[in-house]
């Protein structure tokens, strides 16, 4: 699978696995005695902060996952006597929570983010209210001899296992922080429920579940700020941060898609987006130690730390040739005129990596479609000791303009800047 790489297991652990491992260590070896008094307030503080983050980042899925965890925790604590196993109505309530919690998680994993508009919130609030009333009502009539109760723990374990598989597959397909966090939060809740209602371990695991979701929300915010959602490349802010930490020597390649405005005007913005994705996919595979960034519109930059222009020129030229030789095809030149209902590929909500891959394959291989020629112009500039990064970037842009002025679909280097650098170093 495309984005399952050698680093994927570590990435998956980073989405909550390390937090759960730390919680397991605390639950097993215990906390220092003075810390026990702060455990419950800490759990409440983490849950409150996570809910606030979910609201601030407009993540209804994380918000309702946290509500599910809080309801499960309160129900378990309420129906479980201190230092004694649950029985009768309490036992029924605990088993009901064990079944409902994973079912709610799988529902949250399969729905889309809907924002915090009241109409989109009502259905899930109503569902949680109905579940709470149902558990309370049935618990009042439950007895120790309630038929079928013996099989409920096994059913709950199966539910947790099946939902865990679904969440794991969701992460593999989307590789987003929240998908991995839902998996690890579910695992933390399972361990909390297995630990009993009023134990130190259950409190630690429930707090870990909330913390996992909070960290995932922060990471999601970071990704939105530092990664371009359309192409998957690092965005302008990531490029600016990288520029601040550059040390000479290094090379910057400024890349611009030729005649990109014509793609949008002729075929529509949806086709323009596909072209951006296709070009970005090739830029992401640049060799020579380079990293590509989308810095706005059809403009990209590639950083080559520790390399001069002469060392990366051949790689940049190969990159330009790969883009030129790629076979891009369109289904129709009239897609821009179709209504959105008839053309689901028109610009709309951002799609995940799986949908992006399908769109790229469809654009590149659709039979009977019109061929679309896409080329790029590239300007390359190097920095030696004493160069201002902004000056190097301007030199790369100037080389890019020369490439466009010379007919486009070519690579130009900022040789004048290199000559000034050589003169300065000799002096």
C-alpha positions in Angstrom: 0.0 0.0 0.0 1.3 3.4 -1.0 1.8 5.1 2.4 2.6 2.0 4.5 6.3 2.3 4.8 9.1 1.2 7.2 8.2 4.3 9.4 4.5 3.5 9.5 4.5 1.4 12.7 6.3 4.2 14.5 3.9 6.7 13.1 1.0 4.6 14.2 2.4 4.3 17.8 2.9 8.1 17.7 -0.9 8.5 17.3 -1.5 7.2 20.8 0.5 4.0 21.3 3.2 5.6 23.4 0.7 7.3 25.6 -1.1 4.0 26.2 2.2 2.3 27.0 3.0 5.0 29.5 -0.5 4.6 31.1 0.0 0.8 31.3 3.3 1.3 33.1 1.7 3.7 35.6 -1.2 1.3 36.1 1.1 -1.7 36.6 3.8 -0.1 38.8 1.6 2.5 40.5 2.0 6.2 41.2 3.8 7.8 44.1 1.4 8.2 47.0 1.2 12.0 46.9 0.1 11.8 43.2 -3.0 9.7 44.0 -5.0 12.8 45.2 -4.4 14.5 41.8 -5.3 11.6 39.6 -9.1 12.3 39.3 -8.7 16.1 38.9 -6.0 15.5 36.3 -8.4 13.1 34.4 -11.1 15.8 34.5 -8.7 18.5 33.3 -7.5 16.4 30.4 -11.0 15.5 29.3 -12.1 19.2 29.5 -9.1 20.4 27.6 -9.7 17.7 24.9 -13.3 18.7 24.5 -12.3 22.3 24.2 -9.7 21.4 21.5 -12.3 19.3 19.6 -14.7 22.3 19.6 -11.9 24.7 18.6 -10.8 22.5 15.7 -14.4 21.8 14.7 -13.9 18.0 15.1 -17.3 16.6 15.9 -15.9 13.1 15.7 -13.4 13.7 18.4 -15.9 15.7 20.5 -18.5 12.9 20.5 -15.8 10.2 21.1 -14.8 12.1 24.2 -18.5 12.3 25.3 -18.8 8.6 24.8 -15.7 8.0 26.9 -17.0 10.3 29.7 -20.4 8.6 29.7 -18.8 5.2 29.8 -16.5 6.2 32.7 -19.3 7.8 34.8 -21.7 4.9 34.2 -19.0 2.4 35.2 -18.1 4.3 38.3 -21.7 4.9 39.3 -22.7 1.2 39.0 -19.6 -0.4 40.4 -19.3 -0.4 44.2 -16.0 0.5 45.8 -13.6 -2.4 46.3 -16.3 -4.9 45.0 -17.3 -6.4 41.7 -20.5 -5.1 40.1 -23.6 -7.3 40.5 -27.3 -7.3 39.5 -28.3 -4.0 37.9 -24.7 -2.7 38.1 -23.4 -5.7 36.3 -25.9 -5.2 33.5 -25.0 -1.5 33.2 -21.3 -2.3 33.0 -21.8 -4.9 30.3 -24.1 -2.6 28.4 -21.3 0.0 28.4 -18.8 -2.6 27.2 -21.1 -3.2 24.2 -22.2 0.3 23.4 -18.8 2.0 23.6 -17.1 0.1 20.7 -20.4 0.4 18.6 -20.3 4.2 19.1 -16.6 4.3 18.1 -17.2 2.4 14.9 -20.0 4.8 14.0 -17.8 7.8 14.6 -15.0 6.2 12.5 -17.4 5.8 9.5 -19.1 9.2 9.5 -17.7 12.4 8.1 -16.9 15.6 10.0 -20.1 17.7 10.1 -19.1 20.8 12.1 -20.9 22.2 15.1 -24.0 23.4 13.4 -27.0 22.5 15.6 -28.8 20.3 12.9 -25.7 18.1 12.6 -25.3 17.8 16.4 -28.8 16.8 17.2 -28.8 13.2 15.9 -25.7 12.0 17.8 -26.8 13.9 21.0 -30.2 12.1 20.7 -28.5 8.8 20.2 -26.3 9.2 23.3 -29.3 10.4 25.3 -31.3 7.3 24.2 -28.5 5.0 25.1 -28.1 6.6 28.6 -31.8 6.4 29.3 -31.9 2.8 28.0 -29.0 1.6 30.2 -30.5 3.3 33.2 -34.0 1.9 32.6 -33.0 -1.6 31.9 -30.6 -1.6 34.8 -33.4 -0.9 37.2 -35.2 -4.1 36.2 -32.1 -6.2 36.0 -31.4 -8.9 38.5 -28.5 -11.4 39.2 -30.5 -14.0 37.3 -31.0 -11.9 34.2 -31.1 -14.4 31.3 -28.3 -14.3 28.8 -26.1 -12.1 31.0 -23.3 -14.6 31.1 -22.6 -14.3 27.4 -22.4 -10.5 27.4 -18.7 -10.2 28.3 -17.7 -12.5 25.5 -19.9 -10.4 23.1 -18.3 -7.2 24.4 -14.8 -8.6 23.8 -15.7 -9.6 20.3 -17.2 -6.1 19.7 -14.0 -4.4 20.8 -11.9 -6.7 18.6 -14.0 -6.2 15.5 -14.2 -2.4 16.0 -10.4 -2.3 16.6 -9.9 -4.0 13.2 -12.1 -1.5 11.5 -10.3 1.4 13.1 -6.9 0.0 12.2 -8.0 -0.4 8.5 -9.3 3.2 8.6 -5.9 4.4 9.7 -4.1 2.3 7.0 -6.3 3.9 4.3 -6.3 7.5 5.6 -3.1 7.7 7.8 -4.6 10.6 9.7 -3.9 11.3 13.4 -7.5 11.0 14.5 -8.0 7.6 12.9 -5.0 6.2 14.8 -6.1 8.0 18.0 -9.6 6.4 17.9 -7.9 3.0 17.8 -5.7 3.7 20.8 -8.4 5.4 22.7 -10.6 2.4 22.2 -7.8 0.2 23.5 -7.4 2.4 26.5 -11.1 2.2 27.3 -11.0 -1.6 26.9 -8.2 -1.8 29.5 -10.1 0.7 31.8 -13.3 -1.4 31.7 -11.2 -4.6 32.3 -9.6 -2.9 35.3 -13.0 -2.4 37.1 -15.0 0.7 37.9 -13.3 2.4 40.9 -9.7 1.4 40.6 -6.6 3.6 40.1 -5.8 1.7 36.9 -9.2 2.4 35.3 -8.9 6.1 36.1 -5.4 6.2 34.5 -6.6 4.4 31.3 -9.7 6.7 30.9 -7.4 9.7 31.3 -5.1 8.2 28.7 -8.0 7.8 26.2 -8.8 11.5 26.6 -5.2 12.5 26.3 -4.7 10.4 23.2 -7.6 12.3 21.4 -6.3 15.7 22.6 -2.8 15.0 21.2 -4.3 13.8 17.9 -6.3 17.1 17.6 -3.1 19.1 18.2 -1.3 17.0 15.6 -4.1 17.5 13.2 -3.9 21.3 13.7 -0.1 21.1 13.0 -0.7 19.2 9.8 -3.3 21.7 8.6 -0.8 24.5 9.2 2.3 22.8 7.8 1.0 20.5 5.1 -0.9 21.2 1.9 -4.2 19.2 2.1 -4.7 19.2 -1.7 -1.3 17.8 -2.7 0.0 16.2 0.5 3.2 18.2 0.2 4.6 20.3 3.0 3.1 23.8 2.8 4.5 27.4 2.7 4.9 27.6 6.5 7.0 24.4 6.6 9.1 25.8 3.7 9.7 29.0 5.7 10.7 27.1 8.8 13.1 25.0 6.7 14.6 28.1 5.2 15.3 29.5 8.7 17.3 26.4 9.6 19.3 26.1 6.4 23.1 26.1 6.5 25.2 26.7 3.4 25.8 25.0 1.0 22.3 24.4 -0.2 20.2 24.7 -3.4 16.7 26.0 -4.0 14.7 25.0 -7.1 11.7 27.1 -7.9 9.1 25.2 -9.9 6.1 26.6 -11.8 3.5 24.7 -13.9 3.4 26.2 -17.4 0.2 27.8 -18.5 -1.6 26.6 -15.4 -4.3 29.3 -15.7 -5.3 27.9 -19.1 -6.1 24.5 -17.4 -8.5 26.2 -15.0 -10.1 28.4 -17.7 -10.4 25.6 -20.2 -11.2 22.5 -18.2 -12.3 23.9 -14.8 -10.8 24.1 -11.4 -11.4 20.4 -10.7 -9.0 19.5 -13.5 -6.6 22.1 -12.3 -6.6 20.4 -8.9 -5.9 17.1 -10.5 -3.0 18.6 -12.4 -1.6 20.0 -9.2 -1.8 16.6 -7.5 -0.2 14.8 -10.5 2.8 17.3 -10.6 3.1 17.2 -6.8 3.2 13.4 -6.8 6.3 13.6 -9.1 7.9 16.4 -7.2 7.5 14.3 -4.0 9.7 11.6 -5.5 12.6 14.0 -6.4 16.0 12.5 -5.8 19.3 14.1 -4.7 18.1 14.5 -1.1 15.6 17.2 -2.1 12.3 18.0 -0.4 9.4 19.6 -2.3 7.0 22.2 -0.9 3.8 23.7 -2.3 4.1 27.4 -1.6 0.9 28.7 -3.3 -1.1 28.2 -6.4 0.9 26.4 -9.0 4.2 27.4 -7.4 6.5 24.8 -5.7 10.0 25.0 -4.2 12.5 22.2 -3.7 15.2 22.4 -1.1 18.5 20.4 -1.5 20.5 20.8 1.7 24.2 20.4 1.4 24.1 20.4 -2.4 25.2 23.0 -5.0 23.4 23.6 -8.3 25.9 21.6 -10.3 25.3 18.6 -8.1 21.5 18.6 -8.5 21.1 19.9 -12.0 20.8 16.5 -13.6 18.2 15.3 -11.0 16.2 18.5 -11.6 16.3 18.0 -15.4 15.2 14.4 -15.0 12.3 15.6 -12.9 11.3 18.1 -15.5 11.5 15.4 -18.2 9.4 12.9 -16.2 6.6 15.5 -15.8 6.8 16.3 -19.6 6.7 12.6 -20.6 3.8 11.7 -18.3 0.6 10.8 -20.1 -2.2 12.9 -18.6 -5.7 12.3 -20.0 -9.1 13.9 -19.5 -12.5 12.3 -19.9 -14.0 15.4 -21.5 -13.1 19.1 -22.1 -16.7 20.0 -21.1 -16.5 18.8 -17.5 -16.5 22.4 -16.3 -20.0 22.9 -17.7 -21.5 19.9 -15.9 -23.6 20.5 -12.8 -22.0 19.4 -9.6 -24.7 16.7 -9.1 -23.7 15.1 -12.4 -20.0 15.4 -11.9 -18.9 14.3 -8.4 -15.3 15.1 -9.2 -16.0 18.8 -9.3 -14.4 20.9 -6.5 -16.0 20.0 -3.1 -14.9 18.8 0.3 -11.3 17.7 0.5 -10.7 14.1 -0.3 -8.4 11.6 1.5 -5.4 9.9 0.0 -7.4 7.0 -1.3 -9.8 9.2 -3.3 -6.9 11.3 -4.6 -5.1 8.2 -5.9 -8.2 7.1 -7.7 -8.6 10.5 -9.3 -5.0 10.5 -10.4 -5.3 7.0 -12.0 -8.6 8.0 -13.7 -7.1 11.2 -15.1 -4.0 9.4 -16.3 -5.6 6.2 -17.7 -9.1 7.0 -18.7 -9.7 5.5 -22.2 -10.9 7.6 -25.0 -10.1 10.9 -23.3 -8.3 13.9 -24.7 -4.5 14.0 -24.0 -3.3 16.8 -21.8 0.2 18.1 -21.9 1.7 19.4 -18.7 5.1 20.9 -18.4 7.0 22.8 -15.7 9.7 25.5 -15.8 12.4 25.4 -13.1 14.9 27.9 -11.8 17.8 26.8 -9.7 20.0 28.8 -7.3 22.7 27.8 -4.9 23.9 29.3 -1.6 27.5 29.3 -0.4 28.8 30.8 2.8 27.4 34.2 3.5 24.3 34.0 1.3 21.0 35.3 2.5 18.3 32.6 2.1 15.9 35.2 0.8 18.4 36.4 -1.8 18.9 32.8 -2.9 15.2 32.3 -3.3 14.9 35.5 -5.3 17.7 34.3 -7.5 15.9 31.0 -8.1 12.7 32.9 -9.0 14.7 35.1 -11.4 16.1 31.9 -13.0 12.5 30.6 -13.2 11.4 33.7 -15.1 14.3 33.3 -17.5 13.2 29.7 -18.1 9.7 30.9 -18.9 11.0 33.7 -21.1 13.1 31.2 -23.0 10.1 29.2 -24.0 9.1 27.3 -20.8 9.5 23.6 -20.1 13.2 24.1 -19.2 15.7 24.4 -16.3 17.7 27.6 -15.8 20.4 28.2 -13.1 21.2 31.5 -11.4 24.7 31.5 -12.7 25.3 35.1 -12.0 24.7 34.6 -8.3 27.1 31.7 -8.3 29.7 33.8 -10.0 29.3 36.5 -7.3 29.7 33.9 -4.6 32.9 32.5 -6.2 34.3 36.0 -6.4 33.4 36.8 -2.8 35.0 33.5 -1.6 38.3 34.3 -3.5 38.4 37.8 -2.1 
